[in-house]
């Protein structure tokens, strides 16, 4: 997934990641077609921004729901989301209470090499 450069954006483009800066906690409405699965999306080596699947939490420990090729490219102990209330990153730890990518949230994932990610 590519990350859009800094600046004002009037149209959100599919398959681009956006980081929204806000001074207060509030919601944004984004219109478009919901993504219900992500098949064969190329990730670069290092940190990548990925989105969630609409209406479904994806368990990062379940290879049928969250798979990478080559296997073990995505470091499942290095998946984070941002908590705007605490202003801190929150880890999605395998074996934790909720090792899932939750619907309607964005995530940072670390890969040790370029790979293809699929979520369903």
C-alpha positions in Angstrom: 0.0 0.0 0.0 1.3 3.4 -0.9 1.1 6.3 1.6 -0.3 9.6 0.3 2.1 12.5 0.6 1.4 15.3 3.1 -1.1 17.9 2.2 -4.8 18.5 1.7 -6.8 15.7 0.0 -10.2 16.2 -1.4 -10.7 12.7 -2.8 -9.7 9.5 -1.0 -8.2 7.1 -3.5 -8.6 3.3 -3.2 -5.5 1.3 -2.0 -3.7 4.4 -0.7 -3.1 4.9 3.1 -3.9 8.2 4.7 -2.8 9.5 8.1 -5.2 12.2 9.3 -4.0 14.9 11.7 -6.7 16.2 14.0 -6.4 18.5 17.1 -9.5 16.9 18.8 -11.1 13.5 18.8 -13.9 13.2 16.2 -15.1 11.0 13.4 -14.8 11.4 9.6 -17.2 10.0 7.1 -15.6 8.5 4.1 -17.9 7.5 1.2 -17.0 4.6 -1.1 -17.3 0.9 -1.6 -16.4 -1.1 1.5 -13.5 -3.5 1.3 -14.6 -7.0 2.4 -11.4 -8.9 1.6 -7.8 -8.0 0.6 -6.2 -10.5 -1.7 -2.7 -10.4 -2.9 -1.6 -6.9 -1.9 2.2 -6.3 -2.2 4.0 -4.9 0.9 7.5 -3.5 0.9 10.2 -4.5 3.3 9.9 -2.4 6.5 6.8 -0.6 7.8 3.6 -0.6 5.8 0.2 1.0 6.4 -2.7 -1.4 5.9 -6.4 -1.0 6.3 -9.0 -3.3 7.9 -11.7 -5.4 6.3 -15.2 -3.9 6.5 -17.4 -5.5 9.2 -15.0 -8.2 10.2 -12.1 -8.4 12.6 -9.1 -10.4 11.2 -7.2 -12.6 13.6 -3.5 -12.1 12.8 -2.7 -15.6 14.2 -5.1 -17.4 11.8 -3.2 -18.2 8.6 -6.6 -18.8 6.8 -7.6 -15.2 7.5 -4.2 -13.4 7.6 -1.6 -14.9 5.3 1.7 -13.6 3.8 3.8 -15.0 1.0 6.6 -15.8 1.6 5.4 -17.1 5.0 6.6 -15.3 8.1 7.4 -12.1 6.2 4.9 -10.1 8.3 6.0 -9.9 11.9 2.8 -10.6 13.8 4.3 -9.1 17.0 4.9 -5.8 15.1 1.3 -4.9 14.2 0.1 -1.5 15.6 -2.8 0.9 15.6 -3.1 4.4 17.0 -5.2 5.2 20.0 -6.2 8.9 19.7 -7.4 9.1 23.3 -4.1 8.0 24.9 -2.1 9.4 21.9 -0.1 6.2 21.7 0.5 3.2 19.5 -1.3 0.0 20.6 0.2 -3.4 19.8 -1.8 -6.3 18.4 0.0 -9.0 20.2 -0.5 -12.7 19.1 -1.7 -14.6 22.1 -3.1 -11.4 23.6 -6.7 -10.6 24.5 -7.5 -9.4 20.9 -4.8 -10.4 18.3 -7.0 -8.9 15.6 -7.0 -6.2 13.0 -10.3 -4.5 13.8 -12.9 -3.2 11.3 -12.7 0.5 10.6 -9.1 1.0 11.9 -5.8 1.5 10.2 -2.6 -0.4 11.1 1.1 -0.3 10.7 2.7 -3.8 10.0 6.4 -4.6 9.8 7.7 -7.0 7.2 11.3 -8.5 7.2 11.1 -8.7 3.4 8.8 -7.7 0.5 5.8 -10.0 0.5 2.2 -10.4 -0.6 -0.5 -10.1 2.1 -4.0 -11.4 2.0 -6.8 -10.8 4.6 -10.3 -12.3 4.6 
